[in-house]
Every structure is written in C-alpha cells, then in structure tokens.
Amino acid sequence: AEMAQMLLPLASVAREIMNQRKGRIRAIAIVKRENDSERDEENDDDEEDMTIVEILGWRDVPHMRELLRRLKSILCRKPGEDESSGIRPLLLDFQGFPRHNQDLVDLSIEIPFFSMHSTERTILDRILQRNRAQEIPTDDQWFYLEQFLSGINTLLELLRQPGTPFLAEDRNVGNKSNKYVLEELAEKCIEAWDEEMFRAQYQDWWDMVIRQRQLSTGGALGETGAEPQPSLTELSETIRDTEIELSIAMASKDQLKMVLRRLQALRDDHESRFSIMSKIVNEVGQREMNENIIVTDPDSNETDFPKLSIPGLLGKQLLMAGEVLPVG
C-alpha cells in the first residue's frame, strides 16, 4: 500500500504526459556552473567554469518513453487490456519478466525501460534488444529495481526543470491549463517520492514472498544445514489425520459400530457400481469394436485412482479406428 501511494503521483504524471502530450519527449542538456554558490557577481559571465550536463540523452529517449508507458498502465481506475488497477505489472518488471512473451515476434517488439549505456550498439540494437541477455547480470536480483530507481531519478530531474523543456512543443498538443496541471502533479510527485523508502519496502515485500513460498512448498527455513520443514499442505494433512485419530480414540463403542456400518455400506455401493460399469464397458466393447474388454477391480485399500486421459476410457481405441470423438 505504501509503495502504491508513492507510485500514484508518478502514474498520474505519466498519464498526463502520454495522454495529453502524446508522449512527445526529447533529449535535453543544461548549462551548469561549477561551484555556483561560491561565485561572485563579477564573474557571472565567465564561460570557463560552465559545463554542459546531459539530463536525458537522445539514446535514452525511447527508454524513458517506455518507462512512462509502464507507469501509465498501473493504478488505473478503469483498467483496460494493457492496464491494471494495482502495481502487479511493475512488480513483475522488477523481477525481469517480459510483458510481451507470447512468441518470439511479440517479445522482440518490447523495449526495455532502461539503457545499458553501451557505445558499441546502435539505437536499433537497443530497441530490438540484441545481445541484451549477455549484458544483464544474472546474479544481481536487484538489478531491475535499481534501473527503475535510476529512471525515476532522471524523470524527477526533468520535472524540476522550469518550463519542462523535455516535452516537445506542438500546436495541437497541450495548452496553458495542461501545463499548470502538469506542474501541480510534478510538485506532488517530487514531494511524495522517497527512493530509500521505496527500495526498503520492495525488498521487504520480496523477502516476505520468498518466506511464504518456502512455507507453502516446504524446505529449510533456518540456517544452512537445517532440517527441511514440511509444507502447509503436509501440515494440514498431518493435523487432519491427528484429529481423526483423536476422534476415533474418544468415540464410544456404539459410535464406532455406526461408522463401521457406514463404511460397509459404502464398500457395498462401490462394488455394485463397479459391477454395473464393467458390464456396460464389456457390452460397448463387443458392440462397437468387437472386443471383449475385462475391467479388473482395483485394490480395495487403494485410495488414489489414476487420472483418465482427455479422450476418456475408450478414446485410444476410437482414435485407432478413425472415429470422431464427441465433444464433452
């Protein structure tokens, strides 16, 4: 919930830029003086101490637009096909799961929301993610999170610039009212964002997910070399068996006799159903395939029955005979 509260202003800013400004952003650089606070008024025009700082490079523009698109798709009131009312898609991004993974063609059109800052690759290689798997460290589980935080810091730095110069001006896109709305959203976004808090909350959430998975599947939860712990399913079955044993031990003789009669009635019902079913299978086999099918009774103590295939009991024989299987 706290992560969503910090992401909500970012999502609002992203929707304003992508919807009202059509996602038209451009690379910008600013002129910055070194030791600006210590300079005198007489040397304000000295150009030797001025440096050009690139806030958003031209290579990073597609990745920033992709970051805005992903922020735009979360925390929506009326989610659509590629939108969500929560932050689950973004949490999957932090774990490295692609959003377009239907096939290789679908996966190739996905643009990463971060740049690897490689000088050997062109912008087309970056968009098509060529050799991208070799550049991403597989042993760093916080890699995508840190790249996201770096992108957010760049976005906040862009929003702090007066006049939002990173937004491309267009006669048909945006007006004065939209600029005021964007400025108000940017102020709320800068005020609500806390990088260290967001990083700590995500790491705590991830540790909780790992702990829950270990509890569900079982395994060693303590130090290295500790005995594996049973899963929740195994624990529930153990509790259920223990309750049955205690109820049998505390039951009276009349209650045990009544349970025995019920078990005998269930066994008799099972035998009668099996007898009818075996006769039906034998008749169908002789009539349809001219084969005598004998069905054997499974062990009476066997509780786990084998799963039938999708075609059914006689599906293989019908398929070998070239028959069309009915649906349902």
C-alpha positions as CSV (number, residue, x, y, z in Angstrom):
1,A,0.0,0.0,0.0
2,E,2.8,2.4,0.8
3,M,4.6,1.6,-2.5
4,A,1.3,2.3,-4.3
5,Q,1.0,5.7,-2.6
6,M,4.4,6.7,-3.8
7,L,3.8,5.3,-7.3
8,L,0.3,7.0,-7.7
9,P,1.7,10.6,-8.4
10,L,4.2,9.1,-10.8
11,A,1.4,7.3,-12.6
12,S,-0.6,10.5,-12.8
13,V,2.4,12.4,-14.3
14,A,2.9,9.6,-16.8
15,R,-0.8,9.6,-17.9
16,E,-0.6,13.4,-18.3
17,I,2.5,13.2,-20.5
18,M,1.4,10.1,-22.5
19,N,-2.3,11.1,-23.0
20,Q,-2.3,14.9,-23.1
21,R,1.2,15.4,-24.6
22,K,1.1,12.2,-26.7
23,G,4.4,11.1,-25.1
24,R,6.4,13.7,-27.1
25,I,9.6,13.9,-25.2
26,R,13.1,14.9,-26.3
27,A,16.7,14.9,-25.1
28,I,17.8,17.9,-23.1
29,A,21.1,19.2,-21.6
30,I,21.5,22.1,-19.3
31,V,24.4,24.6,-18.7
32,K,25.7,24.4,-15.1
33,R,28.3,26.4,-13.4
34,E,30.8,24.7,-11.2
35,N,30.9,26.0,-7.5
36,D,27.9,28.2,-8.3
37,S,27.2,29.0,-4.7
38,E,30.8,30.4,-4.2
39,R,31.0,32.6,-7.3
40,D,30.9,36.3,-7.1
41,E,28.6,38.5,-9.1
42,E,31.5,40.0,-11.1
43,N,32.3,36.6,-12.6
44,D,28.8,35.7,-13.7
45,D,29.7,36.0,-17.4
46,D,32.8,33.8,-17.2
47,E,32.3,30.9,-19.5
48,E,35.3,28.8,-18.4
49,D,33.6,27.4,-15.4
50,M,30.4,26.4,-17.2
51,T,29.8,22.8,-18.1
52,I,27.0,21.1,-20.1
53,V,25.2,18.4,-18.1
54,E,23.1,15.9,-20.1
55,I,20.0,15.0,-18.2
56,L,18.3,12.9,-20.9
57,G,20.4,11.7,-23.8
58,W,19.0,11.0,-27.2
59,R,19.7,7.3,-26.8
60,D,17.7,7.2,-23.6
61,V,14.6,8.9,-25.0
62,P,12.9,5.6,-26.1
63,H,13.6,4.0,-22.8
64,M,12.2,7.0,-20.9
65,R,9.1,6.9,-23.0
66,E,8.8,3.1,-22.3
67,L,9.1,3.9,-18.5
68,L,6.3,6.4,-18.8
69,R,4.2,3.9,-20.6
70,R,4.6,1.3,-17.9
71,L,3.9,3.8,-15.2
72,K,0.8,4.9,-17.1
73,S,-0.6,1.3,-17.1
74,I,-0.7,0.9,-13.3
75,L,-3.2,2.2,-10.7
76,C,-5.9,2.8,-13.2
77,R,-9.5,3.3,-12.1
78,K,-10.9,1.6,-15.2
79,P,-8.1,-0.8,-16.3
80,G,-8.1,-1.9,-20.0
81,E,-6.3,-4.6,-21.9
82,D,-2.7,-3.5,-21.0
83,E,-3.6,-1.7,-17.8
84,S,-4.0,-2.7,-14.2
85,S,-5.7,-1.3,-11.1
86,G,-2.7,-2.3,-9.0
87,I,1.1,-2.4,-9.2
88,R,1.5,-6.1,-10.1
89,P,2.8,-5.5,-13.6
90,L,5.5,-3.2,-12.2
91,L,6.5,-5.8,-9.6
92,L,6.9,-8.3,-12.4
93,D,9.1,-5.8,-14.2
94,F,11.4,-5.7,-11.2
95,Q,11.8,-9.4,-11.4
96,G,12.7,-9.3,-15.1
97,F,9.6,-10.9,-16.6
98,P,8.8,-9.6,-20.1
99,R,5.3,-8.2,-20.7
100,H,5.3,-9.4,-24.3
101,N,6.1,-13.1,-24.2
102,Q,3.5,-14.8,-26.5
103,D,6.1,-15.6,-29.1
104,L,9.5,-14.5,-30.4
105,V,8.0,-11.8,-32.6
106,D,5.9,-10.4,-29.7
107,L,9.0,-10.5,-27.5
108,S,11.2,-8.7,-30.0
109,I,9.0,-5.6,-30.0
110,E,9.4,-4.9,-26.3
111,I,11.6,-2.0,-25.4
112,P,13.4,-2.1,-22.0
113,F,12.7,0.8,-19.6
114,F,16.4,1.3,-19.0
115,S,19.5,1.9,-21.1
116,M,22.7,-0.2,-20.8
117,H,24.9,2.8,-21.9
118,S,26.8,0.7,-24.4
119,T,28.8,2.6,-27.1
120,E,29.1,-0.4,-29.4
121,R,25.4,-0.7,-30.1
122,T,23.1,1.4,-32.2
123,I,19.7,2.6,-31.1
124,L,18.1,-0.1,-33.4
125,D,20.1,-2.8,-31.5
126,R,18.8,-1.4,-28.2
127,I,15.2,-1.4,-29.4
128,L,15.5,-4.9,-30.7
129,Q,17.4,-6.0,-27.5
130,R,20.2,-7.7,-29.5
131,N,22.7,-9.4,-27.1
132,R,20.8,-7.8,-24.2
133,A,20.8,-11.1,-22.2
134,Q,24.6,-11.0,-22.2
135,E,24.7,-7.5,-20.7
136,I,22.3,-8.0,-17.8
137,P,23.9,-9.6,-14.7
138,T,22.0,-12.7,-13.7
139,D,23.4,-12.8,-10.2
140,D,22.0,-9.4,-9.1
141,Q,18.4,-9.8,-8.1
142,W,18.0,-6.0,-7.5
143,F,19.3,-5.1,-11.0
144,Y,15.9,-4.1,-12.5
145,L,14.9,-2.3,-9.3
146,E,18.0,-0.2,-9.3
147,Q,17.5,0.6,-13.0
148,F,13.9,1.6,-12.3
149,L,15.0,3.9,-9.4
150,S,17.6,5.4,-11.7
151,G,15.0,6.1,-14.3
152,I,12.7,7.7,-11.7
153,N,15.5,10.0,-10.6
154,T,16.0,11.1,-14.2
155,L,12.3,11.7,-14.6
156,L,12.2,13.8,-11.4
157,E,15.2,15.8,-12.6
158,L,13.3,16.5,-15.8
159,L,10.3,17.6,-13.9
160,R,12.3,20.0,-11.8
161,Q,13.5,22.0,-14.8
162,P,11.4,25.2,-15.3
163,G,9.1,25.1,-18.3
164,T,9.5,21.3,-18.8
165,P,11.8,21.6,-21.8
166,F,12.0,17.9,-22.3
167,L,8.4,18.0,-23.6
168,A,8.3,18.7,-27.3
169,E,6.0,21.7,-28.1
170,D,3.2,21.2,-30.6
171,R,0.4,23.5,-31.6
172,N,-2.2,20.7,-31.4
173,V,-0.8,19.2,-28.2
174,G,-1.2,20.8,-24.8
175,N,-2.3,24.2,-23.6
176,K,-1.7,26.5,-20.6
177,S,-4.2,24.7,-18.4
178,N,-2.4,21.4,-19.1
179,K,0.9,23.0,-18.2
180,Y,-0.5,24.1,-14.9
181,V,-1.9,20.6,-14.3
182,L,1.5,19.0,-15.1
183,E,3.3,21.4,-12.7
184,E,0.9,20.6,-9.9
185,L,1.3,16.9,-10.5
186,A,5.1,17.2,-10.7
187,E,5.2,19.0,-7.3
188,K,3.1,16.2,-5.7
189,C,5.3,13.6,-7.3
190,I,8.6,15.2,-6.1
191,E,7.1,15.6,-2.6
192,A,5.8,12.0,-2.3
193,W,8.8,10.2,-3.7
194,D,11.3,8.6,-1.3
195,E,13.8,6.4,-3.0
196,E,15.3,4.8,0.1
197,M,11.8,4.0,1.5
198,F,10.7,2.5,-1.8
199,R,13.8,0.3,-2.1
200,A,13.4,-0.9,1.5
201,Q,9.6,-1.6,1.1
202,Y,10.2,-3.6,-2.1
203,Q,13.0,-5.6,-0.6
204,D,10.8,-6.4,2.5
205,W,8.0,-7.4,0.2
206,W,10.3,-9.7,-1.8
207,D,11.7,-11.3,1.4
208,M,8.1,-11.9,2.5
209,V,7.2,-13.6,-0.8
210,I,10.3,-15.9,-0.5
211,R,9.3,-16.8,3.1
212,Q,5.7,-17.5,2.0
213,R,6.9,-19.7,-0.9
214,Q,9.1,-21.7,1.5
215,L,6.2,-22.2,3.9
216,S,4.0,-23.3,1.0
217,T,6.4,-25.7,-0.6
218,G,8.5,-26.7,2.4
219,G,12.2,-26.6,2.8
220,A,14.9,-25.4,5.1
221,L,13.8,-22.0,6.6
222,G,16.6,-21.6,9.0
223,E,20.4,-21.7,8.8
224,T,22.3,-23.8,6.3
225,G,22.2,-27.5,7.1
226,A,18.9,-27.2,9.0
227,E,16.3,-29.9,8.6
228,P,13.7,-29.3,5.9
229,Q,10.4,-28.1,7.2
230,P,7.1,-29.6,5.9
231,S,4.9,-27.6,3.6
232,L,1.5,-26.2,4.6
233,T,-0.3,-29.0,2.7
234,E,1.7,-31.6,4.6
235,L,1.0,-29.9,7.9
236,S,-2.7,-29.7,7.1
237,E,-2.8,-33.4,6.2
238,T,-1.0,-34.2,9.4
239,I,-3.4,-32.2,11.5
240,R,-6.3,-33.8,9.8
241,D,-5.0,-37.3,10.4
242,T,-4.3,-36.5,14.1
243,E,-7.9,-35.2,14.5
244,I,-9.3,-38.3,13.0
245,E,-7.2,-40.5,15.3
246,L,-8.2,-38.5,18.4
247,S,-11.9,-38.6,17.4
248,I,-11.7,-42.4,17.0
249,A,-9.9,-42.8,20.3
250,M,-12.5,-40.7,22.1
251,A,-15.6,-42.3,20.4
252,S,-17.9,-44.7,22.2
253,K,-18.5,-48.3,21.1
254,D,-21.9,-47.5,19.6
255,Q,-20.4,-44.7,17.5
256,L,-17.7,-46.9,16.2
257,K,-20.2,-49.6,15.2
258,M,-22.3,-47.0,13.4
259,V,-19.2,-45.8,11.5
260,L,-18.3,-49.4,10.6
261,R,-21.8,-49.9,9.2
262,R,-21.5,-46.8,7.1
263,L,-18.1,-47.9,5.7
264,Q,-19.5,-51.3,4.9
265,A,-22.5,-49.6,3.1
266,L,-20.0,-47.5,1.1
267,R,-18.0,-50.6,0.2
268,D,-21.1,-52.5,-1.0
269,D,-22.2,-49.5,-3.1
270,H,-18.7,-49.3,-4.7
271,E,-18.8,-53.0,-5.6
272,S,-22.3,-52.7,-7.1
273,R,-21.3,-49.6,-9.2
274,F,-18.2,-51.4,-10.4
275,S,-20.2,-54.4,-11.4
276,I,-22.6,-52.3,-13.5
277,M,-19.8,-50.3,-15.0
278,S,-17.8,-53.4,-16.0
279,K,-20.9,-54.9,-17.7
280,I,-21.5,-51.6,-19.6
281,V,-17.9,-51.4,-20.8
282,N,-17.9,-55.1,-21.9
283,E,-21.2,-54.6,-23.9
284,V,-20.0,-51.4,-25.5
285,G,-16.7,-53.0,-26.5
286,Q,-18.4,-56.0,-28.1
287,R,-20.9,-53.9,-29.9
288,E,-18.7,-51.1,-31.2
289,M,-15.3,-52.7,-31.6
290,N,-15.9,-56.4,-31.4
291,E,-13.6,-56.7,-28.5
292,N,-14.1,-58.3,-25.1
293,I,-12.9,-55.7,-22.5
294,I,-12.5,-57.0,-19.0
295,V,-12.3,-54.4,-16.2
296,T,-10.4,-55.5,-13.1
297,D,-11.4,-54.3,-9.7
298,P,-8.6,-52.2,-8.1
299,D,-7.3,-52.9,-4.6
300,S,-9.9,-52.1,-2.0
301,N,-7.3,-50.3,0.1
302,E,-6.2,-48.1,-2.8
303,T,-7.4,-44.5,-2.4
304,D,-5.6,-42.7,-5.2
305,F,-7.2,-43.5,-8.5
306,P,-5.3,-42.9,-11.8
307,K,-6.4,-39.9,-13.8
308,L,-8.2,-40.6,-17.0
309,S,-6.9,-39.1,-20.2
310,I,-8.8,-36.4,-22.0
311,P,-10.2,-38.7,-24.7
312,G,-11.7,-40.9,-22.0
313,L,-11.7,-44.6,-21.3
314,L,-12.2,-45.8,-24.9
315,G,-10.6,-42.8,-26.6
316,K,-7.4,-44.5,-27.8
317,Q,-9.4,-47.4,-29.4
318,L,-11.8,-45.0,-31.1
319,L,-8.9,-42.9,-32.4
320,M,-7.2,-46.0,-33.8
321,A,-10.4,-47.0,-35.5
322,G,-10.7,-43.5,-37.1
323,E,-13.8,-42.5,-35.3
324,V,-14.6,-38.8,-34.4
325,L,-14.6,-38.3,-30.7
326,P,-17.7,-36.3,-29.4
327,V,-17.1,-33.1,-27.6
328,G,-18.0,-33.2,-23.9
